[in-house]
Amino acid sequence: MPGDSEDPNDEVQYHVEVGEGDVADAVLLPGNPERIEKITRFWDSAEEMAHHREYRTVTGDYEGTPISVTSTGIGSPSAAIAVEELARVGADTFIRVGSCGAIQPDMAVGDLVISTGGVRQEGTSDEYVREDYPAVADYEVVSALVAAAERLGYDYHTGITMSADSFYAGQGRPGFEGFEAAGSDELVEGLKAANVKNIEMEASAIMTLANIYGLRAGAVCSVFANRETGEFLTEGENHAAETASLAVKLLAKMDEVKAEAGVDRWHPGLSLDQ
């Protein structure tokens, strides 16, 4: 094991460049740094805390609830770094807010997909735990996201998400000059037959790490493309951003209700309206 002198993280984390007190308990995780403004426009206040490489962090307030957002860049390796370092400074709840490709025919461009679990086709989580360990969303996070989407009136789907390590070959798309990876022509059909809802690149690693560390995590993605119908349109980003922000408020309410009831986990018998 390396000694403390080899740990790159001191008071400020090496990649995300935040320290204790810079982030709220709950952090939204978009990939694109430019998506930060699309998320914080729904907040009551927002202050940039750090911006280093692909990692941009803003902390603020949403309807009385402290909330943060950190962009992760594209892919599970950088998303895992964000989870690692944000957890080190006190964050305990993570919600990926992104875009995805849907693979079921009844999913429209602009709909939301709330992940209940993930197919770990990305390789990052394999370096943490055996390959048959499941990537599962925390049910409190899923419940909060569903409740938020219902309250806001946004169309959504729940189910299994596949996280890939590449945008082209790993998602069954042709590469440069028409290159096709082995099995790529069967990839989407196999996932579709197994009732997988969508494909993206970070959710399964985020959920796996959160479960390993005893943290909460989930994901809500807007459908930009439907691989079954051939539709593509950058719709629904604002819906995903608002849904995730409201979900953080609802999770805070869940935590209050749990404390009042003297229980460790929220369940449907505990109303969020009390």
C-alpha positions as CSV (number, residue, x, y, z in Angstrom):
1,M,0.0,0.0,0.0
2,P,1.3,3.5,-0.8
3,G,2.3,5.8,2.0
4,D,0.5,9.1,2.7
5,S,3.3,10.9,0.9
6,E,2.1,9.3,-2.4
7,D,-1.5,10.4,-2.0
8,P,-2.0,13.3,-4.4
9,N,-5.1,14.5,-2.5
10,D,-4.5,16.8,0.5
11,E,-7.0,19.5,1.5
12,V,-7.9,20.1,-2.1
13,Q,-8.7,17.2,-4.4
14,Y,-6.2,16.7,-7.2
15,H,-8.5,16.6,-10.2
16,V,-11.7,18.3,-9.2
17,E,-9.9,20.9,-7.0
18,V,-12.5,21.2,-4.3
19,G,-12.1,20.8,-0.5
20,E,-14.4,20.1,2.4
21,G,-17.2,22.6,2.6
22,D,-17.1,23.3,-1.2
23,V,-19.8,20.8,-2.2
24,A,-23.3,19.8,-0.8
25,D,-24.2,16.3,0.2
26,A,-25.8,15.7,-3.1
27,V,-24.0,16.3,-6.4
28,L,-25.4,16.2,-9.9
29,L,-23.0,14.7,-12.5
30,P,-23.4,15.9,-16.1
31,G,-20.7,15.0,-18.6
32,N,-20.4,18.2,-20.5
33,P,-19.2,21.3,-18.5
34,E,-21.4,23.4,-20.8
35,R,-24.4,21.7,-19.3
36,I,-23.7,23.3,-15.9
37,E,-25.7,26.5,-16.8
38,K,-28.6,24.4,-18.1
39,I,-28.8,22.8,-14.7
40,T,-28.2,25.8,-12.4
41,R,-30.7,28.0,-14.2
42,F,-33.3,26.2,-12.1
43,W,-31.6,27.0,-8.8
44,D,-32.0,30.0,-6.6
45,S,-28.3,30.6,-6.2
46,A,-25.1,29.2,-7.8
47,E,-21.4,29.9,-7.2
48,E,-18.5,28.3,-9.1
49,M,-16.2,26.5,-6.7
50,A,-13.6,25.1,-9.1
51,H,-12.9,24.5,-12.8
52,H,-10.0,22.2,-13.7
53,R,-9.7,20.1,-16.8
54,E,-13.2,18.7,-17.6
55,Y,-14.2,19.1,-13.9
56,R,-16.3,22.2,-13.2
57,T,-18.1,22.4,-9.9
58,V,-20.8,24.8,-8.9
59,T,-22.6,24.8,-5.5
60,G,-25.8,26.6,-4.7
61,D,-29.4,26.3,-3.4
62,Y,-32.5,24.8,-5.0
63,E,-35.7,25.7,-3.2
64,G,-34.0,25.8,0.2
65,T,-31.9,22.7,-0.4
66,P,-28.1,22.8,-0.7
67,I,-27.0,21.3,-4.0
68,S,-23.9,20.9,-6.2
69,V,-23.0,20.0,-9.7
70,T,-19.7,18.7,-11.1
71,S,-19.1,17.9,-14.8
72,T,-17.2,14.7,-15.4
73,G,-16.3,14.8,-19.0
74,I,-17.1,11.8,-21.3
75,G,-16.8,8.2,-20.0
76,S,-16.5,6.2,-16.9
77,P,-12.8,6.7,-16.1
78,S,-13.3,10.4,-15.5
79,A,-16.7,9.9,-13.9
80,A,-15.1,7.5,-11.4
81,I,-12.5,10.1,-10.5
82,A,-15.2,12.6,-9.8
83,V,-17.1,10.2,-7.5
84,E,-13.9,9.3,-5.7
85,E,-12.8,12.8,-5.0
86,L,-16.2,14.3,-4.3
87,A,-16.8,11.5,-1.7
88,R,-13.6,12.4,0.0
89,V,-14.8,15.9,0.7
90,G,-18.2,14.8,2.0
91,A,-20.6,14.2,-0.9
92,D,-22.8,11.1,-0.3
93,T,-25.4,11.2,-3.1
94,F,-24.7,11.3,-6.8
95,I,-27.1,11.7,-9.7
96,R,-25.9,11.4,-13.3
97,V,-27.6,14.0,-15.5
98,G,-27.0,13.3,-19.1
99,S,-28.1,12.3,-22.6
100,C,-28.5,8.8,-24.1
101,G,-29.7,6.7,-27.0
102,A,-32.9,4.8,-26.5
103,I,-33.2,1.3,-27.9
104,Q,-36.9,0.5,-27.3
105,P,-39.4,1.6,-29.9
106,D,-41.9,3.2,-27.5
107,M,-39.4,5.8,-26.2
108,A,-39.6,9.2,-27.8
109,V,-36.8,11.7,-28.3
110,G,-37.0,14.1,-25.4
111,D,-38.3,11.5,-22.9
112,L,-36.4,10.8,-19.7
113,V,-34.8,7.5,-18.7
114,I,-34.4,6.9,-15.0
115,S,-31.9,4.1,-14.5
116,T,-32.7,1.3,-12.0
117,G,-29.5,-0.5,-12.8
118,G,-26.8,-0.9,-15.4
119,V,-25.1,-3.3,-17.7
120,R,-21.4,-2.8,-17.0
121,Q,-19.9,-2.8,-20.5
122,E,-17.5,0.0,-19.4
123,G,-14.2,-1.3,-18.0
124,T,-13.7,1.1,-15.2
125,S,-15.8,-0.7,-12.6
126,D,-14.1,-4.0,-13.5
127,E,-11.0,-2.5,-11.9
128,Y,-12.9,-2.1,-8.6
129,V,-14.9,-5.3,-8.3
130,R,-15.6,-8.7,-9.9
131,E,-17.5,-8.5,-13.2
132,D,-20.7,-10.2,-11.9
133,Y,-21.2,-7.5,-9.2
134,P,-24.3,-5.6,-10.1
135,A,-24.5,-1.9,-10.9
136,V,-27.7,-1.0,-9.1
137,A,-29.2,2.5,-8.5
138,D,-30.2,3.4,-4.9
139,Y,-33.9,2.9,-4.6
140,E,-34.3,6.2,-2.7
141,V,-32.7,8.1,-5.6
142,V,-34.9,6.2,-8.1
143,S,-38.0,7.0,-6.0
144,A,-37.0,10.7,-5.8
145,L,-36.4,10.9,-9.6
146,V,-39.7,9.3,-10.4
147,A,-41.6,11.5,-8.0
148,A,-39.8,14.6,-9.4
149,A,-40.7,13.6,-13.0
150,E,-44.3,12.9,-12.0
151,R,-44.6,16.3,-10.2
152,L,-43.1,18.1,-13.2
153,G,-45.3,16.2,-15.7
154,Y,-42.4,14.9,-17.8
155,D,-42.6,11.7,-19.8
156,Y,-40.1,9.1,-18.4
157,H,-39.2,5.4,-18.5
158,T,-37.5,3.3,-15.8
159,G,-35.2,0.3,-16.4
160,I,-31.8,-1.0,-17.1
161,T,-29.1,1.2,-18.8
162,M,-26.1,-0.1,-20.6
163,S,-22.9,1.9,-20.1
164,A,-20.3,1.6,-22.9
165,D,-16.6,2.7,-23.1
166,S,-16.9,4.1,-26.6
167,F,-19.4,6.1,-28.5
168,Y,-18.9,4.3,-31.8
169,A,-17.8,0.6,-31.7
170,G,-18.9,0.0,-28.1
171,Q,-22.4,1.2,-29.0
172,G,-22.7,-0.8,-32.3
173,R,-22.0,2.2,-34.5
174,P,-19.6,2.1,-37.5
175,G,-16.2,3.5,-37.0
176,F,-13.9,5.4,-39.3
177,E,-14.3,4.3,-43.0
178,G,-17.1,2.0,-42.0
179,F,-15.2,-0.2,-39.5
180,E,-17.4,-2.6,-37.6
181,A,-16.3,-4.2,-34.4
182,A,-16.9,-7.9,-34.0
183,G,-20.5,-8.5,-32.8
184,S,-21.5,-4.9,-33.3
185,D,-24.3,-5.8,-35.6
186,E,-25.9,-7.9,-32.9
187,L,-25.2,-5.7,-29.9
188,V,-28.2,-3.4,-29.9
189,E,-30.6,-6.2,-30.9
190,G,-29.4,-8.3,-28.0
191,L,-29.8,-5.5,-25.5
192,K,-33.2,-4.6,-26.9
193,A,-34.4,-8.2,-26.5
194,A,-33.2,-8.1,-22.9
195,N,-35.4,-5.0,-22.3
196,V,-32.5,-2.7,-21.7
197,K,-33.8,0.8,-22.2
198,N,-30.9,3.0,-23.2
199,I,-27.2,3.3,-23.8
200,E,-24.8,5.9,-22.4
201,M,-21.2,5.9,-21.0
202,E,-21.1,6.7,-17.2
203,A,-24.0,5.4,-15.2
204,S,-22.9,1.9,-14.4
205,A,-19.5,3.0,-13.0
206,I,-21.1,5.7,-10.9
207,M,-23.7,3.3,-9.5
208,T,-21.1,0.5,-8.9
209,L,-18.7,2.8,-7.0
210,A,-21.5,4.3,-4.9
211,N,-22.6,0.8,-3.8
212,I,-19.1,-0.2,-3.0
213,Y,-18.7,2.8,-0.8
214,G,-22.1,2.8,0.8
215,L,-23.3,5.9,-1.0
216,R,-26.4,6.8,-3.0
217,A,-26.4,7.1,-6.7
218,G,-28.7,7.0,-9.7
219,A,-29.1,8.5,-13.2
220,V,-31.6,10.4,-15.3
221,C,-30.9,10.9,-19.0
222,S,-32.8,12.6,-21.8
223,V,-33.2,10.7,-25.0
224,F,-31.3,12.4,-27.8
225,A,-31.6,9.5,-30.2
226,N,-33.8,6.4,-30.7
227,R,-31.7,3.7,-32.2
228,E,-34.8,1.8,-33.2
229,T,-36.6,4.6,-35.0
230,G,-33.6,6.5,-36.3
231,E,-34.7,9.8,-34.7
232,F,-32.1,12.2,-33.4
233,L,-32.7,15.5,-31.7
234,T,-31.1,17.3,-28.7
235,E,-34.3,17.5,-26.7
236,G,-35.0,17.1,-23.0
237,E,-31.8,18.4,-21.4
238,N,-33.8,21.0,-19.4
239,H,-36.2,18.3,-18.3
240,A,-33.4,16.1,-17.0
241,A,-31.8,19.0,-15.2
242,E,-35.0,20.1,-13.5
243,T,-36.0,16.6,-12.6
244,A,-32.6,15.9,-11.0
245,S,-32.6,19.2,-9.1
246,L,-36.1,18.5,-7.7
247,A,-35.0,15.0,-6.8
248,V,-32.3,16.4,-4.6
249,K,-34.9,18.4,-2.7
250,L,-37.1,15.3,-2.3
251,L,-34.1,13.3,-1.1
252,A,-33.4,15.9,1.6
253,K,-37.1,15.6,2.6
254,M,-36.8,11.8,2.7
255,D,-33.8,12.2,5.0
256,E,-35.8,14.5,7.3
257,V,-38.7,12.1,7.4
258,K,-36.4,9.2,8.2
259,A,-34.8,11.1,11.1
260,E,-38.2,12.0,12.5
261,A,-39.4,8.4,12.2
262,G,-36.2,7.0,13.6
263,V,-35.5,4.7,10.7
264,D,-32.5,4.3,8.4
265,R,-34.2,4.0,5.0
266,W,-37.2,5.7,3.4
267,H,-40.1,3.6,2.3
268,P,-43.5,4.4,0.7
269,G,-45.2,4.3,4.1
270,L,-43.4,7.5,5.0
271,S,-45.1,10.4,3.2
272,L,-43.0,13.1,1.6
273,D,-45.9,15.5,2.2
274,Q,-45.9,15.5,6.0
